[in-house]
Amino acid sequence: MNERDFGTQLRKGVVEGCVLAVVNQEPTHGWELARVLQDQGLIGSVGTLYPVLTRLEKAGELVSREQIAESGRRRRYYSITPAGRASLAQFTSQWREFVANVSAVLPEPMQRQEQP
């Protein structure tokens, strides 16, 4: 049986909203943000995150600043802007409606039937 990976397409649609949600909690540096999203299975690699951060900055939804960490390394921290908070609120509302609509259409979990 040819199994399709629906997860990739689903993740593409929610990564920006999830980035805004994480950064809304507190300013976060890129590697920590990537770790959180990877732990949740929302991104595959750090490399997929940086184009998203760039898009959100260009849209005025995130701002970034460099800061020297205790280790002496430079880190870029991302913070959400008022426009980002507005987008997050819109995403959250639309996501909840979308999940409810999909849940209404999907069948109850199907039991695997054994073949004779």
TAFEN-V483469 format. One record per residue. RES is the residue in three letters. PHI is phi in degrees with one decimal (999 if undefined). PSI is psi in degrees with one decimal (none if undefined). Layout:
# TAFEN-V483469
res:RES phi:PHI psi:PSI
res:RES phi:PHI psi:PSI
This chain:
# TAFEN-V483469
res:MET phi:999 psi:135.3
res:ASN phi:-86.6 psi:107.8
res:GLU phi:-87.8 psi:131.4
res:ARG phi:-93.5 psi:146.8
res:ASP phi:-98.2 psi:91.2
res:PHE phi:-75.5 psi:-22.5
res:GLY phi:-59.0 psi:-39.4
res:THR phi:-59.7 psi:-47.2
res:GLN phi:-67.1 psi:-38.2
res:LEU phi:-65.0 psi:-42.6
res:ARG phi:-63.0 psi:-40.7
res:LYS phi:-57.1 psi:-34.3
res:GLY phi:-78.8 psi:-14.9
res:VAL phi:-118.9 psi:-7.4
res:VAL phi:-60.0 psi:-45.3
res:GLU phi:-60.3 psi:-45.4
res:GLY phi:-63.0 psi:-38.0
res:CYS phi:-69.8 psi:-37.0
res:VAL phi:-60.9 psi:-47.3
res:LEU phi:-60.3 psi:-39.0
res:ALA phi:-65.1 psi:-42.8
res:VAL phi:-67.5 psi:-46.9
res:VAL phi:-68.6 psi:-26.1
res:ASN phi:-63.8 psi:-28.3
res:GLN phi:-70.6 psi:-40.0
res:GLU phi:-172.6 psi:153.3
res:PRO phi:-55.2 psi:137.1
res:THR phi:-136.4 psi:139.5
res:HIS phi:-85.0 psi:158.7
res:GLY phi:-54.5 psi:-44.8
res:TRP phi:-65.9 psi:-39.5
res:GLU phi:-67.1 psi:-41.3
res:LEU phi:-60.2 psi:-44.8
res:ALA phi:-61.1 psi:-42.3
res:ARG phi:-61.1 psi:-45.8
res:VAL phi:-59.9 psi:-47.4
res:LEU phi:-68.5 psi:-36.7
res:GLN phi:-67.0 psi:-42.0
res:ASP phi:-58.8 psi:-31.0
res:GLN phi:-89.9 psi:0.4
res:GLY phi:73.5 psi:23.2
res:LEU phi:-93.5 psi:-20.7
res:ILE phi:-135.8 psi:153.4
res:GLY phi:-87.4 psi:-38.1
res:SER phi:-147.1 psi:163.0
res:VAL phi:-60.3 psi:-35.1
res:GLY phi:-60.4 psi:-25.7
res:THR phi:-79.2 psi:-17.8
res:LEU phi:-79.7 psi:-39.7
res:TYR phi:-63.7 psi:-36.6
res:PRO phi:-62.5 psi:-33.8
res:VAL phi:-66.0 psi:-45.4
res:LEU phi:-60.8 psi:-40.9
res:THR phi:-62.0 psi:-45.1
res:ARG phi:-61.0 psi:-43.6
res:LEU phi:-67.6 psi:-34.3
res:GLU phi:-68.1 psi:-45.3
res:LYS phi:-62.1 psi:-31.7
res:ALA phi:-79.4 psi:-5.3
res:GLY phi:79.1 psi:16.5
res:GLU phi:-94.4 psi:-19.4
res:LEU phi:-131.7 psi:153.2
res:VAL phi:-127.3 psi:154.7
res:SER phi:-131.4 psi:156.5
res:ARG phi:-147.0 psi:147.1
res:GLU phi:-87.4 psi:144.2
res:GLN phi:-144.6 psi:143.9
res:ILE phi:-86.7 psi:123.2
res:ALA phi:-78.9 psi:168.9
res:GLU phi:-56.9 psi:-30.6
res:SER phi:-73.0 psi:-9.6
res:GLY phi:92.9 psi:-5.6
res:ARG phi:-82.7 psi:145.6
res:ARG phi:-79.0 psi:136.2
res:ARG phi:-131.9 psi:142.9
res:ARG phi:-99.2 psi:118.9
res:TYR phi:-100.1 psi:138.0
res:TYR phi:-108.7 psi:137.0
res:SER phi:-126.8 psi:150.3
res:ILE phi:-85.5 psi:147.6
res:THR phi:-103.4 psi:170.6
res:PRO phi:-56.2 psi:-39.0
res:ALA phi:-63.9 psi:-36.9
res:GLY phi:-65.6 psi:-40.3
res:ARG phi:-64.0 psi:-39.0
res:ALA phi:-64.5 psi:-42.6
res:SER phi:-64.9 psi:-39.5
res:LEU phi:-62.8 psi:-41.9
res:ALA phi:-62.7 psi:-42.1
res:GLN phi:-65.8 psi:-44.5
res:PHE phi:-59.5 psi:-46.2
res:THR phi:-60.5 psi:-44.8
res:SER phi:-62.7 psi:-48.9
res:GLN phi:-66.6 psi:-36.2
res:TRP phi:-64.2 psi:-46.1
res:ARG phi:-62.2 psi:-40.5
res:GLU phi:-65.5 psi:-42.4
res:PHE phi:-61.8 psi:-46.8
res:VAL phi:-61.7 psi:-42.2
res:ALA phi:-62.5 psi:-42.7
res:ASN phi:-66.9 psi:-42.6
res:VAL phi:-66.3 psi:-41.6
res:SER phi:-61.6 psi:-34.4
res:ALA phi:-69.1 psi:-25.6
res:VAL phi:-91.3 psi:-34.4
res:LEU phi:-67.5 psi:144.7
res:PRO phi:-73.8 psi:163.5
res:GLU phi:-59.3 psi:155.6
res:PRO phi:-52.1 psi:131.5
res:MET phi:-88.1 psi:136.9
res:GLN phi:-82.1 psi:136.1
res:ARG phi:-73.4 psi:125.3
res:GLN phi:-95.9 psi:134.1
res:GLU phi:-77.6 psi:139.4
res:GLN phi:-87.0 psi:138.9
res:PRO phi:-67.1 psi:none
